[in-house]
Amino acid sequence: MLNQNFHTLLKQDVFKSLTQCAEALKVESYLVGGFVRDHLLGRGKAKDIDVVAVGSGIDLAKAVQKKLPHAQKIQIFKSYGTAMVRWGDISLEFVGARKESYSKESRNPKVTEGTLEDDQNRRDFTINAMAVSLNSQNTGTLIDPFNGLEDLEQGIIRTPLEPGITYSDDPLRMLRAIRFATQLNFKIDPPSLQAIRDHAHRIAIISNERIVEELHKIMSTPKPSIGFLLLEQNGLLERILPELIQLKGIEEVEGQRHKDNFYHTLEVVDNICEHTENLWLRWAALLHDIGKAPTKKFHPKIGWTFHGHEFVGSKMVYKLFKRLKMPLNEKMKYVQKLVFMSSRPIVISEEIVTDSAVRRLVFDAGEILEDLITLCEADITTKNPTRYKRYNNNFKLVRQKIKEVEERDRVRNFQPPVTGEMIMEHFRLKPCKEIGIIKEAIKEAILEGEIPNEYDAAFALMLKKGSEMGLETHGK
């Protein structure tokens, strides 16, 4: 049941102020877009409020900013004819009603003043084209020229005007349609889907930054596979993330087949979304197998192999982030490292879990260890209940072993108890390869469990290695 009670909503202080300012300026004003949609759906308390003024949205924003107690300084964007006022945790965005015309080369329209009808005509979807009057003569009345309310009730994404024109004018709307379908679990109506397929090539005029913004929103939903399947089925994914498309398909040679790594990847992403809201961990799940396409080989004796796909995939992460203008900072390095190490816990879980193997995993993974195990658990997509139970139990064993080893040996992000400076001082050395050899020997001995992670044992090994190398002792 949709929440159509706008009259009660408009009694709140912020809407009273809006109505009073609009009356004082004799400017028609309306609530529009996502705020109206989300109120009808009952999607919690909306904090982003869009207001259309038939006249100057900037003048209305200035008046509201003065009216609301403790409102922050107004932000004005003259080139767009918009203004923003922040009041507590609420953000009010004002725009003058307008009509738009587009050229083929850009999604940025030529804008002229218009009526409310013009403004509703330019909206992307019927569910975003509804308006609620803030005017005294019909306060709280829903103005719905395209039956957006009916589309909300039926769970349909549909464009107000002919979809081919809507998507060709602003191709970003194709991604927005898919994003809303994913967020709301709605269906895109068939003419819209066909128009997306017909105009998929137009996505080329959209900046990578705006594309990534929509991908992030799809990735932040409970079930991103809905969006990625729509992107793939309608010709957009191959233009945005071809690395994923290359995972698609099953080959069979001499009766031996490999799984479809594209659909497997989408399962892994959905699995991990049940356990984390970390956007970059979700990206790691999406990209964890991208190295399998370039490394796939068939060997008559052993079947299909993907040797080194983790290393190749981690290199591909950098290229993908760079191409899409995603951050090349610690976030990218985090995703890279998870992709690079994505098979390590799986290998350990399938073998006898030795302390040495666990110590090395803990040491190499460092701060990403928990996320790495979460990724590997999400990677279990077998439909065989016996296998699933076995794999899951193996990871429980790995987690328990990690806990025991960490409590005892303290190897996560550990620095060997004997430093390079201590080695230099004791043997009176200047920087040289011998220091590195001794440090590496101490680290390996600790990881292999040959000595405890303690100063006395490490110092004794330092003396032993130094003696073997013919170094002269000068310390105590």
N, C-alpha and C positions, 0 to 999 in steps of 0.2 A: 504494500500500500504506500503510495507516494505521499510525502508530507507537503500538502498544498496550503498550509496555514501561514501565509505571509503577513497577515494582519497582526498576529501576535508578535512575530519576529520584528516588525517595523516599530514596535513600541520601545525597543531598546534605544538607549541614549544616542548611539552613533547614527542610527537611522533617523531619529527625531531631528538631530542636528543637520543631517543631509537635507531632509524635507524643508526645514525652516530656512536654510540658506538658499535652496532652489527657489522657494516662494519669494524671498526677499529680492532675489535677482531677476524674478519673473522668467526663469529658465526651466523648460521641461527637463526632467531627469529620471533616469531608470537604472535599476540594478540589472546587470546582464551577465551572460557567459557562465563560466564555471561556478560562480557563487550560487546562481539560481539553480543550476543543474544539481549541485551537491546538496543544497538545501532540500530539493525535491526528493533526492535519493536518501536523505537522512544520514549523510556521510560525516557525522561529527560536526563540531563547531568550525565553520570556515573562517580563516583568518585573512584571506585575500578577497577583497571586495572590489568588483569592477563597476564603475558608474559611467553611463553615457549621458552627456548633456546635449540637448538640441540647441547649440550655441557654443559658448566658450567653456570647455571643460577645465581650462586653467583658472579662469575667474572663479568658477564654482569651487575648485580645490583651495584657492586662497581664502575664500570665505569660510569654508569648513575648517581649515587649519586654525583660523582665529577663533572659531566657535568651540572647538573641542579643547577642554582643559589639558594642558601639558602635552599637546601634540608636538611632534618634532618638526623641525624646519622643513618647509615644503621643497620637494625636488621637482624642477620643471624641465621638460624635454621639448623645447620649442619646435625643433625640426619635425617631431612626431605629433605635436599638438596635444601632448599628454602631461600629466602631473601626478605626483605621488605624495600622499600624506601618511605618515606612520603615527599611530596612536596606541601606545602600549604594544601588545603583540598583534595588533590589527594593521593591515596594510590596505589603504584605499587608493585605487588607481582611477584617475579621471581622464576621459577623452571626449572630445566633441564628436557628435554624430557625423559620419562621413560616408562618402561613396568612393570607390576605388576603381582604377583601370590599370591594367598590366601590360608590359611588353614581354616578348618571348625570352629576352636575354636575362631577365631579373625577376626575383620574387618581390622586390620592393615596388609597391604600386605608386601611381600618381594619385594624390588624395585631394578631394574637394569637399567643401561642407555639404552636409546632406541631412535628410530626415531620419527619424527612428527607423522607418521602413528601409531606407538605403543602408543603414548600419546593420540591420538584421540580415539583409540580403548578402552582405559581404562576409558573414560569419561562416566558419568552416563546416559545422554540422548542425543539424536541426536541434540536437540536444544542447547546443551551445548558443542557439539563436533566440532563446526565450528571454523576455524582459519582464520586469516587475515595476510597475509605476510607483514613483515617489511623489507624485503630484496630488494636491489636496482633493481634486475632483474625483479621482479614482485610485486612491492610495491602496497598494497591495494587489491591484488587478494584474493577472498574468496575461501578457500579450504574446501569443504563440501562433504566428502566421503559417508555420511549416509543420504543425502537429508534432513538435518536439516532445510534448508530454506523452503522446501515444508511443513515440519511439522509445522513450525512457521506460515506459511500462512493458514494452515488448522486447527491450534489450537490443535495439538496432542502431547502428551507426549509419547515418544517411546524410548526404549533403543537401542544403536548402535549394540550390540551383542545380543545373545539369552537371553531373560529377566530372565529366571530361573537362569542362571549363574550370571548375573549382580546382582540380588537381593540376591542370596545365598552368593556370595562373600562378599558383603557389604550391610547388611540388612537395614542400615540407608537410603539407596537409596529408599526403599519403602516409607518411610516418606517424603523424598524429592520429590518423584513423586507426592504424594498427596498434598504436600505444593505448588509445582509449579502449579498444576492443580487449586488450590484454588486462588493463587496469580494472575495467568494469565487468569483464567476462561477457561482453556483448558480441553480437554478430555484425559484420559489415554486410550491408545489403548487396545483392548480386550485381546491380548496375555499377555500384561504387567499386567493387572488386575488379570488375572488367575494366573500368576506367583506370584503376591503379596499374593493372597489367599493361594497358595501352600506353600509359604515360610514364612508366618506370624509368625510361631513359632520361626524363626531365630532372631526375634527382641530381644530375651532374651540375646543375646551377646552384645547388644548395651548399653552403659552407660546411666543411667537416665539423666545425664546432657545433653547429645547430643539429647536425645529424647525430653526433655523439650525445648531445643533451637528450634527444629522444631515446637513444639506445640505453642510456643510463636509467631513464624512467621505466623502460621495458624491463631492464635487469633488476629494478627495485620492486617488481611485482611478486606476488607469491608463486606465480607459475610463468616464468619468462618464455617457456617453450611455445606458448600460444602465439606470442608475438613473432618469435623467430621462424615458426612454421609459416605464418602469414607472409613474412618478409621473403621466405624462400619460394613459396608457392606463387607469389605475384611478381617475381622478377626483380626485387629490390636487393635481396641479400647478396646476390652475385656481384652487384655493383658497389656494395658497401664493405662486405666481409667475404671476399672470394675464398679466403683460406678455409672457411667453414664449408662452403659449397664443395670444395675439392675433397672433403671427407665423405661425401655422399656416394652411396652405391656399394654393392657387394660383388666381388669378383670370385669366380670359381675356376680353379685349374686342377685337373686330375682328381676331381671330386672333392677338393678341399676349398672351403670358403672361409672368408673372414667376416666379422660382423660389420654392419653399417655404422661407421664411426660418427657420422653426422647425427643420426637419431640417438645413438648412445650418448653423445655429448649433451644433447638437450635433456636427456634423462638425468644426467649428472648435475646439470644446472638446477633443474627442478628439485632434485634430492637435496642439494646443498642449501637451497632457499628455505628448507624446513628447519635449518639449524643455525643460520646466520643472516644478519642484515648487512654484513660487511660487503659493500659494493665491489671492492677490488678482489675479495675472495671469490665472489660470484664471477667476476671476469676471468679469474684464474681457472675456474671450473669450465667456463666457455672455451678457453684457449688451451686447455691442458693437453689435448691430443692433436693440435694443428700440425705438429711435426710428423704425423703418421702418413700423410699423403706423399710428401717427398721422399720418405724413407721406406715405403712399402716395396717388398720384394718377395718373390716366390722361389722357394728352394725345394726341389723334388723330394729330398729326404726328410725335411723338417716342416715343410708347409710355408705359410705366410709369416714374414717377420717384419718388424718395424725397428730395427736396431738403431739406437742413437736418436730416436724420435724426440726424447726429452730435451737433449742438447740442441737439436735443430729447431724444435719448437720454441725454446727460450730465445734463440736468436731471432726467430720470426716475430716474437712479441715486440721487440724493439722496433722492427720495421713497420709493424702494424700500428703501433702507438704513434710513431713519427708520421706515417701517412695520414692518419686521422686527426693529427694535431692534438693527441691526448698527452697528458703530462709525462715528460721524460725524466721524472724525478724519482723519489723513493717509492712512489706508488707503482711506477713501471717496474722498478727493480724488485719490488715485492712480488708482483705477478710473475716476472721472469724466474725468480728463484723457486716459486711454487711449481711452475711448469717444469723447470729443470729437475726438481726433486720429486716430481709427482709419482714416480714408480718405486722410490726407495722404501717407504713403509710397506708397500705391497709385496716386494721381494722378501722382506723380513717376515711378514705375516705368513708367507707360504713355506718358509723353511723353519728349522728349529731356531727359536729366538735366543741367540747367544747374547751374553752381556756385552761382548765386544761390538757386535753389530748395532746394538741399541745405543751404546756410548757414542759410536761414530755418527749415528743418525741424530742424536741429541746435539752433539757438537756441531755438526754441519748445518743443521736446521736453525739452531739458535732460537731467536724470538718468534719465528714462524712455525715452530713445531706443532702447536695445538691446531693451527689452521691447516697445516699439511696433513695431519691425521684426519681432520674433518673432511678435507678434500678426498682423501683416499677412501674413507667410509662412504662418501657420496658416490664414488666411482663403482660401487658394487651395484650393478644393474641386472644381474642374472635373474631369470624368471624361475629358475629351479630352486624350490624352497630348501632343499637339503644343502645345496651349494651356498645359498645365501646365508643360511644359518652358520655354516662352517666358516665362511669368510668373515662374518660379523663376529663370531666368537674369537677368531684369530686376532682381530683388531682389538678386542677387549683384552686379550693376552698381551698384545704389544703395549697397550696403554698402561697396564699394570706393571709390565717390565720397565717401561720408561719411568714410572713413578718410583719404583724400587731403586733403579740405577741413579736417578737424579738425587734421591735422598742420601744415597751412600757416597756417590762419587762426585757430585756437584760439577758436571762437565758442560752444562749449557752455558755458552758464551764464556767458558773458563779461559783464564790466562794461566799458562804453566807457572808453578810456584817459583821457578828460577827464571829470571828475566835475562835478556840479552846483555843488559848493563852489568848484571852480576857476573856473567860469564866473562865479559871483557875485563872487569876489575880483577877477578880471581886469577885469570891467566895472563893478565897484562897484555891484552890484545887490542889492536885497532880494528875497526870494522872489516870483517873478512868472512869467507864462506864457512870457516870452521864454526863460527857462532851459530849460524843457521843450521848446520848439521847437528850440533848438540841440542839446540832447541827442538828440532824435529824429532830427534831420538827420544827426548823426554815426553813430548806430546804423544808419540806413537806408543810408548810404554804405558802411559796412563790410559789411553784409549783401548789398548789391548788387555788391560787389567794386570800387566806385569808388575806395576808398582801402584800404590795408592796416590791419589791426587793430594799429596802433602809435601811440604818443603823438605823435610829430612830425606825422604826417599828420592825426591827429584835431585837434591844436591849431591847425594851419593852417586846417582847415575851420571851426573855432570862430571864428577871427578873420574869415574870409570871411563867414560867416553873420551875425556881429555887425555887421560893416560894412554889409552889405545892410540890416540892420534899424535902422541909424542909432545903434548903441550906441557909446559913447565908450570907447576903450581907456585903461586906467590901469595895466595890468600891464607886466611887462618885455617 
